[in-house]
Amino acid sequence: MLSELSRRLVTLFHRGQFDADLDEEMRLHQELREQEQVERGVSSEEARYAAQRRFGNRLVLREESGEMWGWNWLETFLQDVRYGVRQLRRNPGFTAVAVITLALGIGANTAIFSMVNAVLLQPLPYKDSQRLVRLEVMALGSASPYPVLSGPDFVDYQKENHVFEEMAAGFLANKALTGGSEPMQIGGFEVSPQIFHLLGISPLIGRSFTQSETQPGQNRVVILSYGLWQRAFGGDRAIVGKTIILDDEPYDVVGVMPQSLRFPDLWWGTKAEFWIPLNLQQPAWRRLRGDHWLWVLARMKKGVTLAQAQAEMAMVSQNLQREYPREDTGVNVSVIGLRSEQTKQVKPALLVLFAAVGFLLLVACVNIASLLLGKAITRNREMAVRMAVGSGSGRLVRQLLTESVLLFLLGGLAGLAVGWAVLQILLYTAPEGYIPSIIHVHLSGWVLAFTFGLAFLTGLLAGLVPSIQSSKANPQWALKEGGRTATIAHSGLRNVLTLAEIALALIVLIGAGLAVKSLSWLMGVQPGFDYHSVLKASLALPQARYKSDQQVTAFYERLLNKLRALPGVESASATEYLPLQGNPSGAVYVEGKPLPKVAGLGPQVAWCHVMPDYFRTMHIALLQGRDFNLEDGPNSPRVAIINETMAHLFWPKENPIGKRFARDNRKPNWTTVVGVVGDVKESGLAEAALPEMYFPETQYPTLWMDIVLRTSPLPLSQSKVLRQAVHGLDPQLPVYSVDTLSQIVSRSSQQQQFEALLLGLFAAAVLALAVIGIYGVISYSVAQRTHEFGVRIALGAQKGDVLRIVVGQGFKLALAGIAIGIVGALGLTRFLTSLLYGVKPTDPLTFVAISLILIAVALLACYIPARRAANVDPMVALRHE
């Protein structure tokens, strides 16, 4: 192969000598032919012309001779490239417009493909990541699966399965880091010692956990993240072996993880800044089989498929249900690929956006193909001359395709720069958590290959039709002054391309319109509380310092009393879970009503612990009964307030006040309903209200709470006095996640806002290119029909008549394109279903509105060339040909 290539290159470099020898040989043959003709009595002039016709086409002879010597394919390719570059330089306006158009289409595709490649295609940054899975449970009565298992179940799954090499578990463990200039609340996890081995990651310095460090009394060790190590300890490599204070308890630092570690988003997006060994023995409530609190990762054995792992887990789950009917009946375990679980929220949107930029590139390609057709008309005579002197149609097609590909490769280079810029903007403006933290998005080698592969393929496709059409030009017609055959054919092709542009534009515009309407609906949803003028701040009391329930309750009561006395504070309270953040749920058993058919499990109901005045502070309507008060103490009868949905679910035609229910049917501790409040969106604005029950914190003391203040001045202006009030009671207690409820509500729909904005921008770009295409076709048609319009006006036609002819042509194109686009949109918008809220993918109002907008814009694009046609001077037009 190399020797053949070397031989061809050598002959190529000797091309000058070869051409000189060939020219000399041709000249001798021509002279001999001419002499023979003269000897036969033909005049000298006729003999010379006959010899030139026989031996004059040196290009063909060179091509044929070159094929024999094997260098022609490379020589003609280089010749085509050089000629193509000269053509692009000779038409700088055409080249600039085409490159800018392509840069827009290819750049947008490069940026979105970078995200798709990183999120959906590239392996996760872990050892054999394709074998990593996560377990989750679906319990009877729950609306969705839990990504967590109980501690005892996890131990049994470890023992009984034969499909996993390793299993590891973890639990959220936010703690206060003290001992520095001020206390810091940091997010971390209690984890199985084998978690880092399972992920295939070793510490940067120090070591991982040992199995013995899971035992009580030996688990006071910690591994730090690289970020926390740098931020809190200045990157001190001597940190290993030192003691730090977490929640007032000493922990020995045994290691620091590398900066490259991207810990999976395992618990509602909590950023992992430290890890401590998981102790399944303490505290006692963690031993309960019915309490699901552990996330679980596992690595499948080599050769085991996801389906096989799922089948085995189902079998183990059934065994546990038979052995523990009260706790595990109805609890089924699912095995989910870690990548699928990590990207399930963003995957549908990314695919839709990728399809949108794909349509944008298609429209750009159609535009360039239309431009190439227009340019080809101006080169009809050139093509005709080249065919007349012996160039074959295949040779012309290769030349024109080379020019097209060169143009698209230039667009690819510009698109790469545009794609990089767009990607930086997307990553900067994307909502927090939109891209999973374990994913690193950048322009990789795969992205570069995609960009230039895309440029090459689209260049071939966009240039194919114009090249073939130009190669079919009839030399006799093309060489005639004013020949129109090719012009008419090219006009028809440009009309077809314009129809495609309009149809593609309509599909993208309808998708964007549906997204915008869905967002509008979402923003109009009432969350069930008044989020204006409310400040929120999070607290987590360290158990080492607040050991008793009385201490916990007393602290929050003192703090709220101080806050209520502050100027500008209308009311203050606290809650374990804020709305829109998602609440845990559990089974409920109603007094006097039969248990569900499956023993031991009741319908799942969300729950939350709140302080008195919570409903008044949040402006949640109290519909029946009363609010909590200080009399609802630990020694008083258990009470609860429920929402409307729960009242209708359990007591549809009864007054729920005074009714009782329990959360455990084995030893019922009955709770009495004392109030009913309005429904609140707990899981998100787009989610339906769930049955929910509220319990007083005074009866169920909770270490971590969110403080909520309703204030008359701007809420954030009260953050300083809130911190002062907290530190006045406990100087070592961090105040973190200070925010307003308005910002929280806004962020709850940030993903939808971001996706609607991107779709809207891509749709606007597609619309702009489609308008340019329509304008180009109509302008070209007007230019070709200048003579006709001059004749019409000379014969008495009015300007309005000409306007109607031109605009009518554009109107027909627009209608035909819209009809095709509507059919395509009806088939494709169903893929938007997962991104839409309150709007059907076939929403007729959106289809009609977008179609009318596109028709109006298309008519506007036609009006400018139509006016030019109506103002034609008949005398000038009649001389146009």
Secondary structure as UniProt FT lines:
FT   HELIX           2..13
FT   HELIX           15..39
FT   TURN            40..41
FT   HELIX           44..55
FT   HELIX           58..69
FT   HELIX           72..90
FT   HELIX           92..116
FT   HELIX           117..121
FT   TURN            127..128
FT   HELIX           129..131
FT   STRAND          132..138
FT   TURN            140..141
FT   HELIX           151..160
FT   STRAND          164..172
FT   STRAND          175..178
FT   STRAND          184..186
FT   STRAND          188..191
FT   TURN            193..194
FT   HELIX           195..199
FT   STRAND          205..206
FT   HELIX           211..214
FT   TURN            216..217
FT   STRAND          221..224
FT   HELIX           226..233
FT   TURN            234..235
FT   HELIX           237..239
FT   TURN            240..241
FT   STRAND          243..246
FT   TURN            247..248
FT   STRAND          249..256
FT   TURN            259..260
FT   TURN            268..269
FT   STRAND          274..277
FT   TURN            280..281
FT   HELIX           284..287
FT   TURN            289..290
FT   STRAND          294..300
FT   TURN            302..303
FT   HELIX           306..323
FT   HELIX           325..328
FT   TURN            329..330
FT   STRAND          332..337
FT   HELIX           338..343
FT   TURN            344..346
FT   HELIX           347..378
FT   HELIX           380..388
FT   TURN            389..390
FT   HELIX           393..429
FT   TURN            432..433
FT   TURN            437..438
FT   HELIX           445..471
FT   HELIX           475..478
FT   TURN            481..482
FT   HELIX           485..523
FT   TURN            532..533
FT   STRAND          534..540
FT   TURN            543..545
FT   HELIX           549..564
FT   TURN            567..568
FT   STRAND          569..575
FT   TURN            579..580
FT   STRAND          585..587
FT   STRAND          589..590
FT   TURN            591..592
FT   TURN            599..600
FT   STRAND          604..610
FT   TURN            612..613
FT   HELIX           614..618
FT   STRAND          622..625
FT   TURN            630..631
FT   TURN            634..635
FT   STRAND          639..643
FT   HELIX           644..650
FT   TURN            652..653
FT   TURN            657..658
FT   STRAND          660..662
FT   STRAND          671..677
FT   TURN            685..686
FT   STRAND          692..696
FT   TURN            697..699
FT   STRAND          704..711
FT   HELIX           715..718
FT   HELIX           719..729
FT   TURN            731..732
FT   STRAND          736..740
FT   HELIX           741..748
FT   HELIX           750..784
FT   HELIX           786..794
FT   TURN            795..796
FT   HELIX           799..828
FT   HELIX           829..835
FT   TURN            841..842
FT   HELIX           844..870
FT   HELIX           874..878
//
